[in-house]
Amino acid sequence: MGHGNGLAVDLYYPFWSRFLDDFDVFVYDMRNHGWNEVGPSSEHNVPNLIRDQEQVVEAVSSRYGETPTIGVFHSLSALTALLSSALGSGRTGDLSAWILYDPPLYKPRLGEAEFDKSADRSAEIARRRTDRFGKAADFQELVHHLLLTRAVPGAAELMAETVLRASADGESVELRCPREYEAQIFAYARTYAFLVDLGDLPCPTKVVGSDPMMTFAYMPTFNLSHINTVDYDFIPESTHFLQIEHPAECAKLMRGFLEGHGFL
């Protein structure tokens, strides 16, 4: 299971913990996110994130053997999966199916200008956001009112624990993924999003989107004019953080998809 830009996979615990009794669950943080150390900004780009993701899947297969393996990805990790030439190619050890939550996709048809504007706006917001706080409680209060108004109880505290680290001065906390790195990916992603061909998917794929009538937290996600090319559902009254707003509903859709393809 992978996470979105600027976040950390432990934030999704309300969702992925629902599968621990029935699956071997492997979660990982992208480079420069979560528990990982921060590396050079010059290496923080979409191609490297794609290769990292492929290496994670290869490592799991190599260590734990060949068995049906499902990729469950949100936002940025969903995009990098779709851009990979290997993850779902059908080779031994590759992923058998994908469930993609709110991927940042927009097909090159109508709306490119709007997509570009939204990507620019998301990158600019990321560059300007506060990246250091006197204490975690300040961050918790901010995200509770701005981002997580619909989330499960304790989500703001969980986000603070998973996306903040102690600053070098020991007197404050700061974002684990630097804001400049998050903005850099927003700027990259708008170009790569146009390369995804939803009509040529390498394995069974389900897309679960946030409510198309809601204002998105980040970039526009799934272009509804193309829903006939994939198995698509959305979660009513959800935002981009749908897995920590409606974890039970997200899990139910995932299980239904897996049952329908004989994985359960």
ABEGO torsion letter per residue (X at the ends): XBBBBGBBAAAAAAAAAAAAAABBBBBBBBBGBEABBBBBAAABBAAAAAAAAAAAAAAAAAAAEBBBBBBBBBEAAAAAAAABAAAAAGBBGBBABBBBBGBBBBBBBBGAAAAAAAAAAAAAAAAABBABBABAAAAAAAAAAAAAAABBBGAAAAAAAAABBBBAAGABBBBABBAAAAAAAAAAAAAAAAABBAABBABBBBBBBBBAABBBABBBBBBAAAAAABBBBBBBGBBAAAAAABAAAAAAAAAAAAAAAGAX
